[in-house]
Amino acid sequence: MHQITVLEALHQARREIGDSDARMLVQHVLKVSHAHLIAHADQELNPEQARYFQLLVVRRFHGEPVAYLIGSREFYSLDFKVTPAVLIPRPETELLVDLALERIPANRPCKVLDLGTGSGAIAITIAKHRPLADIVAVDFSAAAAAVAKMNAEHLNADNVRIITSDWFHELAEQRFDLVVSNPPYIAEDDPHLTQGDLRFEPRKALTPGDNGLECIRFIVASACAHLVEGGALLLEHGYNQADVCRQLLSRADFGRVFSRPDLAGIMRVSGGVRGSFSREAVRI
Ligand SMILES: C[S@@+](CC[C@H](N)C(=O)[O-])C[C@H]1O[C@@H](n2cnc3c(N)ncnc32)[C@H](O)[C@@H]1O
């Protein structure tokens, strides 16, 4: 019986799905790297591999995100396992990590909290780049927390503690030097929720169910009670939410309030520092 080669499989799949999607699915089926695929385009798929590949192509054709089909997504050059219980980490979220790493000293301990950790992408990336930091990551979804724990283990991030909690609820009186969050911030009636990958992601990871600001409002209003004097809050938000985020931060008595654009030039992260605004008081 004729066995299909990598090149033939890609050629057939490209009639139904995009080039890079087809390539990632073949890599997943054969468990090989991109470089291997290029060098071995004439490798044959056995019948079981060919059937599995065809099934994945059909599922992708019907819209399922590639990350869920292959069970992983790269973020900040780290490989995160993902399931439909977690948001697929986005490239724009790397800005939040960059800004967090700028504020976390490499040479001394620092307490960091990640609210709504999902796959653990933010918390674990920070942990890998700042081994002296002590990181707590929370999510109210036990299924998401389980994925984050799996990633912490698989990426050997032993300075991250993952907790199932409704925002700050399980943290008692704990205070942190830095609080970061990429909370749900899409408005309930945003048409993007019915398009592309978003249709398959957990609704509660995407939208708080109102105009998109409920979680941001709650986190900004509650964060001071969990920050040390001079500690900072950094929030990812929607393309049109920077002004309102800065207003909320200022009203909650944060100082040094700012917004920063992502690589596409869209204001993506806003933040501020708790308490006295003198340079000496700013810990990070
Ligand atoms: C936009 S996703 C971000 C996931 C991950 N941090 C990332 O950047 O890829 C928001 C996350 O917040 C979690 N979340 C929503 N409401 C929450 C709440 N009340 N308490 C804790 N986590 C919550 C969701 O389960 C989801 O994992």
The ligand as an SDF file (V2000), in Angstrom:
LIG
                    3D

 27 29  0  0  0  0  0  0  0  0999 V2000
   -7.0690   36.1510   30.0960 C   0  0  0  0  0  0  0  0  0  0  0  0
   -6.8290   34.6550   31.0010 S   0  0  0  0  0  0  0  0  0  0  0  0
   -5.0670   34.7850   31.3370 C   0  0  0  0  0  0  0  0  0  0  0  0
   -4.3760   33.4630   31.4820 C   0  0  0  0  0  0  0  0  0  0  0  0
   -2.8420   33.5740   31.5840 C   0  0  0  0  0  0  0  0  0  0  0  0
   -2.4610   34.4130   32.7010 N   0  0  0  0  0  0  0  0  0  0  0  0
   -2.2450   34.1250   30.2990 C   0  0  0  0  0  0  0  0  0  0  0  0
   -1.8770   35.2970   30.2740 O   0  0  0  0  0  0  0  0  0  0  0  0
   -2.1470   33.3640   29.3230 O   0  0  0  0  0  0  0  0  0  0  0  0
   -7.5680   35.0750   32.5420 C   0  0  0  0  0  0  0  0  0  0  0  0
   -7.4910   34.0040   33.6210 C   0  0  0  0  0  0  0  0  0  0  0  0
   -8.1520   34.5240   34.7930 O   0  0  0  0  0  0  0  0  0  0  0  0
   -8.8520   33.4760   35.4280 C   0  0  0  0  0  0  0  0  0  0  0  0
   -9.9090   34.0800   36.2500 N   0  0  0  0  0  0  0  0  0  0  0  0
  -11.0800   34.6350   35.8550 C   0  0  0  0  0  0  0  0  0  0  0  0
  -11.7820   35.0580   36.9190 N   0  0  0  0  0  0  0  0  0  0  0  0
  -11.0480   34.7600   38.0280 C   0  0  0  0  0  0  0  0  0  0  0  0
  -11.2460   34.9500   39.4120 C   0  0  0  0  0  0  0  0  0  0  0  0
  -12.3720   35.4950   39.8940 N   0  0  0  0  0  0  0  0  0  0  0  0
  -10.2780   34.5330   40.2660 N   0  0  0  0  0  0  0  0  0  0  0  0
   -9.1470   33.9450   39.7750 C   0  0  0  0  0  0  0  0  0  0  0  0
   -8.8980   33.7420   38.4600 N   0  0  0  0  0  0  0  0  0  0  0  0
   -9.8460   34.1410   37.5980 C   0  0  0  0  0  0  0  0  0  0  0  0
   -9.3740   32.6320   34.2770 C   0  0  0  0  0  0  0  0  0  0  0  0
   -9.6890   31.3150   34.7040 O   0  0  0  0  0  0  0  0  0  0  0  0
   -8.1890   32.7040   33.2980 C   0  0  0  0  0  0  0  0  0  0  0  0
   -7.3000   31.6340   33.5090 O   0  0  0  0  0  0  0  0  0  0  0  0
  1  2  1  0
  2  3  1  0
  2 10  1  0
  3  4  1  0
  4  5  1  0
  5  6  1  0
  5  7  1  0
  7  8  2  0
  7  9  1  0
 10 11  1  0
 11 12  1  0
 11 26  1  0
 12 13  1  0
 13 14  1  0
 13 24  1  0
 14 15  1  0
 14 23  1  0
 15 16  2  0
 16 17  1  0
 17 18  1  0
 17 23  2  0
 18 19  1  0
 18 20  2  0
 20 21  1  0
 21 22  2  0
 22 23  1  0
 24 25  1  0
 24 26  1  0
 26 27  1  0
M  CHG  2   2   1   9  -1
M  END
$$$$
